[in-house]
Amino acid sequence: MRVQAFAKINLTLRVLGRRPDGYHELRTVFQSIALHDTLTIRRRAGPLRLTCDDPTLPCDRTNLVWRAAAAVWTSARRRGRPRDISIHLQKRIPMQAGLGGGSSDAAATLRALATLWRVEDERVQEAAACLGADVPYFLEGGTVLGLERGDVLYQLRDRARAWVVLVVPPFGIGTADAYRWWDAHRLGGHPINDLQPPVVRRHPEIARIANELSRAGASCAAMSGSGSTVFGLFRTRPAAARAADSLSRRSQRAWVTRTLGHAEYQRLAAN
């Protein structure tokens, strides 16, 4: 079985304050994009085996894929630890980049193993909510409004397809760090992403990349999520390709992808 785990960008991200449970109250619009990781799942005797083509990614029980597999195993009312499958993760979504790669990998694992082990949708949704605030979104895809922790979801009308330039600087940003910086300074007011001002205080390159994307013709350019990826939206693929070429440097990566609507996301994620 082979499944795809698609990345996301945040078209908007408002941070409304800190909640009593330690999370932050959010109002965000998620948007699926075509960049994806691929998980290959095979039957194999013995304990669950997780491998990845990125040697920097831990493949132990701290990995969200392993945790998702364990959650489905428990939901299927099976005893002990998950076994009799192997999962190979082919990583294309950068880590600590604000693109939701780990959460998307977890959701893809939930979907695939729920089918394999015949777990009902309600239990899959419960497992997703326990794994992380972004994981429930990746069971839906498309353009979605996220409230509270970002996990109370409302499907929105699909936006017109846009071409997306992703620019990834040579550093990652931990989600906890970005929110901690916001807590320290409460620097909001960015037209798209409230986390961008406190991150830019420490990484001014983020603002420079966003400005370059705007000058290259992006209708919208901002940091995605907690960063470090900066995205720009373009109407045509040639315009996006020209912008990506102009921003590609040795110290940063830039590539072109596109947005995915809800129906297309559901179809592709099921493969």
N, C-alpha and C positions, 0 to 999 in steps of 0.2 A: 504494500500500500504506500502510495506517495501523495503527500499533501503539501499545499503551499500556505505559507504564513506571511500575510501582506503587512507592510508598514503603514503608518499613518502620519499625517501632519495635523497640527492644530491650527485651524483657520482663525480662531480667536481663542484667547485664554485669559479670563478674568479671575483674579485671586481676591476673594471677598473677605478673607480673614481666617484665623486659626480656629479650629473646632475643639470642643472639650476632649474629643478622643485623640487629639494630636494631629489629625489630618487637617487639610485646608479645605475651606468651602470654595468650590469652583463653579464657574460657568464657562464651559468650553464647547467649541464645535470641532468634532473630530472629522477627518476626511481620509478615506482609504486611498492609497496609491499603489501602483503596480509593482513597485520594488518588493521583493519577497525572499524569505528563506524557504528552504525545502526540507521536509522531514520524510525520511524513508523508514517505514516500519515493517519489520519482518517477524514471523514466528521463529522462535529459537528456544531450545530447551535451556532451562537454568534461570538464574536471577536476571532481572532487567539489566540490559547493557545499553548505555548511552555513549555515543561517540560524536565527535564534531570535527569538521575540517579546519576549525580555528583552534590552534593549540593553546591560546590564551583563555579560552572559555572553560571554566570548571565543568566537569561532567559527572559530578557527584550529587548527593541529595540536596545540595544548595541550589542546583539548577532548576529553573522553573519548569522545564520539560519533565524532569524527574519527579518533581512535586505534583505536576498535573497528572502524570501517569499513576502515581500513588493515590491521588484523590479519586480517579476513576475506578481504580482497583477496589478501593474501599466502598465506593458507591455501588459497585457491582456485587457487594457482599462477599468478597473473596478474602480469605484469611492470609495473614502474614504480609510479606512485602511483595510488590509486583514482580512477576516473573513470566518467562516463556515468550518474551518479545525482545527485539533489539530495535533501537531507534538511532538513526544516523542523522545529524543535523548539518545541513549545508548552509553556512552563514553568508548572507549578502547584506543584511541590514546591519549597519555599524552599531556597536555597543556604546552606551552612554551618549547617545546622539539625539534623544528626544523624538525618536521614530517608533518607539514601542516594540522593538524587536523581541525582547524577552517575553512580554505579555502576549504578543501575537503567536510566538512559538508555543506558549502554554495553551492558548485557545485552540490552536490547530491540533495539539496533542489530545485535548479534551474531546474534540469532535471526532477524531479518528478512532480513539480507543473506546469511546462511548458506542460507536457503531460496531466495533469488533466485539465488545463485551456486553452489548445490548443493555445500555444504561439509558433510562428515560431522560428527556430534555430537562425536566425540572431539577433533577439531581446534577446535571451538567451545569446549569445556571448557578446552583448553590455552590458548586465546587469553584466555578469561575470567580464568584464574589469573594471567596475565602483566599484565593491566590493573589489577588491584587486589584486595585481600583480600576486599572485599565483593561483587565482581562475580559470582563463582560462585553465591553465595546467590540472586541475582536470576534465575538460570536455573531455580531450583527453586521458591521461594516457599512460602507457608504458614508453619507453625510448625517451625522448624529449629534444632537445636543446632549451634553453631559452635565448634570447638576450634582449638588452635594459633593461627594468625593470625586465626581466624574463618573460615578457608576450608576446613577439614576438616569436612564437613557430615553430619549425621544427621537424617533426616526424623523428626519427632515426630508423635504423634497430634494431629489438629486440636483446638484448644480450642473450647469453645462460643463462638458469635459474641458479640462485645462491641462496643459503641459507643464510639468513641474521640474524646475532645476533645483537639485539638492547640492549644497556645498557643505562639505564636512571638513572643518579645520583639524589640525594635527593634535587635538586634545579633546578629551571627553569631559562631560560634566555630570556628576552624580545628582540624581533627583533630590536627594536629601540636602545636598549642598545648596542647590538653587533655591529651595524653599527656605532654608536657614538664612541665606543672604537676604531673601525678601523679608523675613521676619525681622532681621536686624535693621533694615533701612526703610521698609514699607515704601519702596520706590515703585509706584504703579504709574498709571496714566499713559502707558504706551498704547497706541491705537489698536494694536493687535494682540500683544502678549505682555502681560504684567510682569512676568519673570525676566523679560529681556533687560530692563534697566539695571537691576542689581547684578545680573550676570555680566553685562557690559562694563560695569565698574571694575571688574577683575579681568575681563577678556574683551578689550575694546575692538579686537578683530571682528567680533560678531557684528557690531554696528557697521564697520567698514564693508563687510561682505554684503550686508543688506542694502547699503547705499549703492554699491556697485551693481547689484541686481536691479535696483530701481532705475539706475542710469541706463542699464542695458534693455530696458523696456518692460520689466515685470509690472503687472498691474497691482501686485501685492508682494511684499518681501518682508520676512520676519524670521526670527528664531522659532523653531518648532518645539513645543513643550518646554522642558527644562534645558534644552540644548544638548549638544553644541551645534547641531545642524541648522543651517539657514536655508529657507526655501524661497523660491520666486515662482509666481504663476504667470504663464504666457499663453496667448491665444493660439499660437501655431507652433508646430514642432520645429520648423527651421529657425524661428526666432529664439526658441529655447536652446537649440543646439548652438547657435552663435554665442549666446550668453554663457553657456557652459564652457565652450572653448576659451572664451576670454577670461574666465575665472579659474581655469585649471592651472595649478601651479604645483611645484614639487612639494610644497608644504600643506596642500589641501587638495581634496578630491571633489570633483564636480561631475554630475551625470544627470541625464534627462530621463524622466519617467512621466506617468500621467495619472490622473485621478480615476477612481473606480466608483461607479454607482452601486447602489445596494444590490440590485438583481445580479449584476455582473460579478460583484464580490461573492455573493452566495454561490453562484455557479462555479466560479474558479476555485473558491476555498474548499469546495466539496470534492475536487479532483485529487 
